[in-house]
Amino acid sequence: MPERLDGRFDLGLPHGIAVRLRRLRTPERIQDFVNAIPWNTAAAGQTARSVVGVLEHDVANCIEAAFVAAAALALAGHPPLLMDIAAARGDVDHVVTLFRRRGLWGAISKSNSPLLRYRDPIHRSLRELAISYFPQYVKHRRKTLRGYSVPVDLRKHDPPLWATGTGDVCREMVDTLTGARHFAIMPAAAAGDLRPIDEIEHRSSLMHDQP
């Protein structure tokens, strides 16, 4: 089991949603749960729904799924921690939910790419964890991962901002994540030395969930 808190974190979720999420218990089950939520294509623009909004609409993008995973971990007594993975200009950031087991970091992650998902808890630092996404984090043939944030602890933010609010209510949390302290993966000058991915890697990167 991942490392636990001393006490449970009360999110104020509706009873039915809380029961669904409490049943998950482990990061592996939580990952399976968010995998099963259809990808949010957000034709009208990128949404930022709360846990309640995600489960009502039954679609999720990466940050929306991260809220759901964090809520499930919190209900199981674990810290609800998110990390922003920063991309180069021209690509978009990714958000993962962090957990620790035996002192090692892992991540629950929903992505339209099959290559940017769950990470086993084998990473000794958040830098190691972030770098595990580097080879597959691409736009066209360009490797675009550039940095990662400190953990953002959702216990420090009111549940209506990410768990129980209705509508497109989580913009403040998006700003919190992108505005958190970030660490560079590499010196800026090294970006020009990165080798573009090859044709086989490129074809693999084009695999996506079907909406």
C-alpha positions as CSV (number, residue, x, y, z in Angstrom):
1,M,0.0,0.0,0.0
2,P,1.2,3.6,-0.5
3,E,2.2,5.7,2.4
4,R,-0.7,6.8,4.6
5,L,-1.8,10.0,6.3
6,D,-2.5,10.0,10.1
7,G,-6.2,10.7,9.4
8,R,-8.7,10.8,6.6
9,F,-9.4,14.0,4.6
10,D,-13.0,15.0,4.4
11,L,-13.9,16.1,0.9
12,G,-17.6,16.6,1.3
13,L,-18.3,14.4,-1.8
14,P,-21.9,13.2,-2.4
15,H,-22.4,9.8,-0.8
16,G,-22.7,7.8,-4.0
17,I,-19.4,9.2,-5.4
18,A,-17.6,8.7,-2.2
19,V,-18.6,5.1,-2.0
20,R,-17.4,4.5,-5.6
21,L,-14.1,6.0,-5.0
22,R,-13.5,4.4,-1.6
23,R,-13.9,1.0,-3.2
24,L,-10.7,1.6,-5.3
25,R,-8.3,1.6,-2.3
26,T,-5.0,1.1,-4.3
27,P,-3.2,3.2,-7.0
28,E,-3.5,0.2,-9.4
29,R,-7.3,0.1,-9.0
30,I,-7.5,3.9,-9.2
31,Q,-5.5,3.8,-12.5
32,D,-7.9,1.2,-13.9
33,F,-10.8,3.4,-12.9
34,V,-9.5,6.6,-14.6
35,N,-8.5,4.6,-17.7
36,A,-12.1,3.5,-18.0
37,I,-13.4,7.1,-18.1
38,P,-13.7,8.2,-21.8
39,W,-11.2,10.9,-22.9
40,N,-12.6,14.4,-22.8
41,T,-12.3,15.7,-26.3
42,A,-13.6,19.2,-25.1
43,A,-14.7,20.3,-28.6
44,A,-15.7,23.7,-27.1
45,G,-12.4,24.2,-25.3
46,Q,-10.3,22.6,-22.6
47,T,-12.5,22.0,-19.5
48,A,-11.4,21.9,-15.8
49,R,-14.2,20.1,-14.0
50,S,-14.1,18.9,-10.4
51,V,-14.3,15.3,-9.3
52,V,-18.1,15.6,-9.1
53,G,-18.2,17.2,-12.6
54,V,-16.1,14.5,-14.1
55,L,-18.2,11.6,-12.7
56,E,-21.4,13.4,-13.8
57,H,-20.2,13.9,-17.4
58,D,-18.2,10.6,-17.5
59,V,-15.3,12.2,-19.5
60,A,-12.0,13.4,-18.3
61,N,-8.8,15.0,-19.5
62,C,-5.5,14.6,-17.6
63,I,-6.0,17.2,-14.9
64,E,-9.6,16.2,-14.4
65,A,-8.6,12.6,-13.9
66,A,-5.8,13.7,-11.6
67,F,-8.4,15.3,-9.3
68,V,-10.4,12.0,-9.3
69,A,-7.3,10.0,-8.5
70,A,-6.3,12.4,-5.8
71,A,-9.7,12.2,-4.2
72,A,-9.7,8.4,-4.3
73,L,-6.3,8.4,-2.6
74,A,-7.5,10.9,0.0
75,L,-10.5,8.8,0.8
76,A,-8.1,5.8,1.3
77,G,-6.1,7.9,3.8
78,H,-3.2,8.9,1.5
79,P,-1.9,12.4,0.6
80,P,-3.7,13.9,-2.5
81,L,-0.6,15.2,-4.3
82,L,-0.5,16.5,-7.9
83,M,2.6,17.3,-10.1
84,D,2.6,19.4,-13.2
85,I,4.9,18.2,-16.0
86,A,5.9,21.2,-18.0
87,A,6.2,21.2,-21.8
88,A,8.1,23.4,-24.2
89,R,6.3,26.2,-26.0
90,G,4.0,24.7,-28.7
91,D,3.0,21.7,-26.6
92,V,0.8,21.3,-23.5
93,D,1.6,20.4,-19.9
94,H,0.5,17.2,-18.3
95,V,-0.7,16.6,-14.7
96,V,-0.2,13.4,-12.7
97,T,-1.3,12.2,-9.3
98,L,1.6,11.2,-7.0
99,F,1.9,8.4,-4.5
100,R,4.7,6.8,-2.6
101,R,5.3,3.1,-1.7
102,R,8.3,2.0,0.4
103,G,9.7,5.5,0.0
104,L,9.6,5.4,-3.8
105,W,7.5,7.6,-6.1
106,G,4.9,6.4,-8.6
107,A,2.2,8.2,-10.5
108,I,-1.4,7.7,-11.6
109,S,-1.9,9.4,-15.0
110,K,-4.6,9.7,-17.7
111,S,-3.5,10.6,-21.1
112,N,-4.8,10.3,-24.7
113,S,-1.4,8.9,-25.4
114,P,-0.9,5.3,-24.2
115,L,2.8,6.2,-23.3
116,L,2.2,8.9,-20.7
117,R,0.1,6.9,-18.2
118,Y,0.8,5.0,-14.9
119,R,4.3,4.8,-13.5
120,D,5.2,2.1,-11.0
121,P,6.6,3.3,-7.6
122,I,10.3,2.7,-8.4
123,H,11.5,6.2,-8.6
124,R,13.8,7.6,-5.9
125,S,12.9,11.2,-6.6
126,L,10.4,13.3,-8.5
127,R,13.1,14.1,-11.0
128,E,13.5,10.4,-11.8
129,L,9.7,10.1,-12.1
130,A,9.4,13.1,-14.4
131,I,12.3,11.9,-16.6
132,S,10.5,8.5,-17.1
133,Y,8.1,10.5,-19.3
134,F,10.8,12.2,-21.3
135,P,11.3,9.8,-24.3
136,Q,7.6,9.6,-25.0
137,Y,6.7,13.2,-24.4
138,V,6.7,14.5,-28.0
139,K,4.9,16.9,-30.3
140,H,5.3,15.6,-33.9
141,R,8.9,14.4,-33.7
142,R,10.1,16.9,-31.1
143,K,10.8,15.9,-27.5
144,T,9.1,18.6,-25.5
145,L,9.2,17.7,-21.8
146,R,11.1,20.5,-20.0
147,G,10.3,20.5,-16.3
148,Y,8.3,19.3,-13.3
149,S,6.7,21.0,-10.3
150,V,6.9,20.5,-6.6
151,P,4.0,18.4,-5.3
152,V,0.8,20.4,-5.0
153,D,-1.0,19.2,-1.9
154,L,-4.8,19.4,-2.4
155,R,-5.4,19.4,1.3
156,K,-4.3,23.1,1.2
157,H,-7.1,23.9,-1.3
158,D,-10.8,24.0,-0.6
159,P,-12.7,21.0,-2.0
160,P,-15.1,23.1,-4.0
161,L,-12.1,24.3,-6.0
162,W,-11.3,20.7,-7.3
163,A,-13.6,18.1,-5.7
164,T,-17.2,19.2,-5.2
165,G,-17.7,22.4,-7.3
166,T,-20.1,22.4,-10.2
167,G,-19.4,23.6,-13.7
168,D,-16.0,24.5,-15.1
169,V,-14.8,25.5,-11.7
170,C,-11.2,24.4,-11.5
171,R,-9.4,27.1,-13.4
172,E,-7.8,28.4,-10.2
173,M,-6.3,25.0,-9.6
174,V,-4.9,24.9,-13.1
175,D,-3.2,28.3,-12.4
176,T,-1.9,26.9,-9.1
177,L,-0.3,23.9,-10.8
178,T,1.2,25.9,-13.6
179,G,2.4,28.6,-11.2
180,A,4.0,26.2,-8.7
181,R,7.7,26.1,-8.4
182,H,9.2,24.1,-11.3
183,F,12.5,22.5,-11.9
184,A,14.1,22.2,-15.3
185,I,14.9,18.7,-16.6
186,M,18.0,20.0,-18.4
187,P,19.8,23.3,-19.2
188,A,18.0,25.4,-21.8
189,A,21.0,25.1,-24.2
190,A,20.7,21.3,-24.2
191,A,17.3,21.4,-25.9
192,G,19.0,22.1,-29.2
193,D,20.9,18.9,-29.0
194,L,17.9,16.6,-28.6
195,R,17.5,14.0,-31.4
196,P,14.1,13.9,-33.0
197,I,12.2,10.6,-32.6
198,D,12.5,8.2,-35.5
199,E,9.7,7.0,-37.8
200,I,8.8,3.9,-35.7
201,E,8.7,6.0,-32.5
202,H,6.6,8.6,-34.4
203,R,4.0,6.1,-35.5
204,S,3.8,4.8,-31.9
205,S,3.2,8.3,-30.7
206,L,0.2,8.7,-32.9
207,M,-1.7,6.0,-31.0
208,H,-4.6,7.5,-29.1
209,D,-7.7,6.6,-27.2
210,Q,-10.8,6.5,-29.2
211,P,-13.3,9.1,-28.0
